[in-house]
C-alpha cells in the first residue's frame, strides 16, 4: 500500500495532520500561577509528533493497522452477504441460519439489558459485534494481522461507542437532562457525584479500547513467542501441534469473549441514558405495556 499510495498519504499528512499535531503538542498556557508564583508561559506536552507517532516518511505513511481494518470492514460486509444468501422463511439455508443465530443472540441481549425499546439501536450494536469479531479473527489466516492488536483501532472503536451512547442520551433527554443524570437523585452530594460520574464517563473510551487491545495483543504475543522459542524448528513442527491443539482454541475463545464484552459494555452504557418512551395512555395513569414489540428486521 505504501509503495503505491505512500507518497500521496505522506503529502496529505504534511499538509494537514502534521501541522495540527505540531501545534497541539507544543501548546502553551500563556500565564500559569501556582501558590501565587507566576511561572510564565508553560508547555503542556513539550514534545513533537515524531516522538509520539514515529518518524514520518512515505514508507510508513499508511500504517498496517489501517490497511487491516479497512480489509476487516470489507470482509464483514462480504461475510454477511455470503451467509445470508437468498433469504427464505420456509427453507433457510445453513448460512442464513448461522447468521440468524448471531442476530437473535444480540437482539435478545439488547432487549434484556436496555429493554424492548432498545431494539432500535440493534443495527449499530450488531455492526460493532460483526466488525470486532472479524477483526479479532483475522490473525488466524495467512497474510493477515489482527487490527484490534493496535491501540489506534481499539481506541477508535471505544470512542465510537462513547460518542454513540452520549448522542442517544442527548437526543432523548436534551443536553441538560443528559448532564443532570450524572448528579444522581440526592441533591446534597450531587456536585461530588457529578464530578465522579463525569470522570468515569470520560475514561470509558480508554477502558473499552485498552481492554480489547490488551487481550488481543497478548494473544498475538503468546503465539509469536511459541513460534520463536527455538527457530527454525519451532517455526514449523512444534507450533503446528501446540497451536492447533492448545493455543488456537484458546485464541478463538478470547476473540469471542472480547467481542461479547465490548458489545455488552456498550449496551450497558446505552441502558444508562435511554428510557422507554411514554405512550398516550400515560396521562390517564396507565402504565406502559412492557411487552410492547419494537419491530426490527431479523436480518438488518
Secondary structure, DSSP 8 states (H G I E B T S, - for coil): -HHHHHHHHHHHIIIIIHHHHHHHHT-EEEEEEETTEEEEEEESS---HHHHH----GGGSS-HHHHHHHHHHHHHHHHHHHHH-S--SSS--HHHHHHHHHHHHHHHHHHHHT-GGGGGGHHHHHHHHHHHHHHHHGGGSTT---GGGSHHHHHHHHHHHHHHHHHHHHHHHHHHHHHHTTT-S-GGGHHHHHHHHHHHHHTHHHHHHHHHHHHHHHHHHHHHHHHTSSTTGGGTHHHHHHIIIIIHHHHHHHHHHHHHHHHHHHHHHHHHH------TTGGGT----TT------S--
